[in-house]
Amino acid sequence: MKPADLLIMVVVMLAVTYLGHRLSGSITNRRGFFQADGSLPWWAVSASIIATVVSAVTFVSVPAAVFADGGDLTYFQVILGLAAGKVVVARLLAKPFYLSQGINTSYQYIGARIDAHTGEFSMYLGLLLNLINSAVKLLTASLVLDVISGWGLPGCALFVVAISIVWSALAGIKTVIWTDFLLFVLFSLGAVFALIFVSLNIQQSLGDAIIWLDAQAKWVLFDFDTDPTKRYTIWAGIIGAVGLSIAQASTQGTWQRVRACRSVGDAQKAFDVAALFYIVHVVILGVGLALAVFYAERGVPAELAQQLSESPDRIFPYFIVNELPVGISGLFIAAIFAAAISTLDSALTESSDLTVNHIYQRLLPNKTEAHYLLASRLLMVVWGLLFFAAAMFFSRYQGVGLLELTFKLPNYFYGAIFASIVLARYGIGRFSTIILGFVLATVSVLIMANANIAFFYWCPVSGLLMVATVWALHGRRWETTGVVNG
């Protein structure tokens, strides 16, 4: 990394740290630290919701998927599903989460709506999923920094973890949401600038570029094939991504953001508007198209071809380092780090919240709020080190493509999480039937994986199987308000 780029990246990170801390204010208890006392504007929460989704995986792997031989725009179908999923979550969970009383986490909500054992089981499953997701996204950010700096994956990962811990520990979810808002602005502008810069440096006319991309079948948006083994079809994209969004909404990160809003209406608005912010993903798809034309004209350098054969996600980082002017590349490096850190700091806050409320406080009850706040910050360090260790483990699988790794691994478990929050929303089931449904859901995922069914189907199919099983054995009427009254 050139000194000027490093300086720009450091200045951006320090500026975001300062502004995030100033906007957050002081924190005196866990409710303020983890739920922001219901004091934040919906637009900041909305930006934070999408910032946790637009990770370095998005910045690095989506352009790579379009650029690759045979790549096209069919990932757009997943974007549509993810956007629709945010609207579904706003209708399904925002109001019950906001109005429920006497509980502090989404898994306490599941416990109150079903039973305590189910809540605890879901919480441990949620922590496992958070570990997997965060490790993969940390790995991606480290891959980018390694291309740029040559520090090696371990050094890069520790750098990202350290910054994320500092931001999370300053004022908890308040700092996370405000820094996420600032980072969302940064990486959105970065995506737009990348598309414009690459397009302006293409030698042929726009019309000729469009014709060439069409000849390469890069413009394909939709695939209506019903073959369940195909990954990017309209059915897999919409059904799978909506199911994935509901499963992710059961996490503590969703609970924190809903409770950070000033009203039920604001919470719903935050998720609705977050659906519109997926336009950033569309812009990043455009970057992939522009890169395909750019390197078709100039040829892929031998050095880059060798890197792509080992790790297909390196195309955009290579472009940033080798094609962008000094200074501009520093802003892009900062933007990609912004995407990575905005995901990891949220995961640290979420994991610390769950660990303190579900485990630590049970082991050491009746301590002061100052004690639990200190424990919360120390547990962020512990979870950061766990994310680092898991990222180093997953680094051996980066050759399969990080976009696939990001979606595939969590889908082994997302069906059960999806079912748990749906069942809790309507007050269905008990622990014994939940476990039976979980076993059936897990077996169904293994069968689908063995049959090479696209992983986007795993969550909705296994989740709906678990819901149907528990519902059939439930024997009681549904409770539709979804509110816990303390």
PyMOL commands that set and color helices and strands:
alter all, ss='L'
color gray80, all
select helices_A, chain A and resi 3-24+30-38+42-51+56-67+76-92+94-99+106-113+116-149+153-171+173-200+206-215+234-248+252-260+264-276+279-298+302-310+312-323+328-363+369-400+402-408+410-412+414-425+431-450+455-474
alter helices_A, ss='H'
color red, helices_A
deselect
rebuild
show_as cartoon
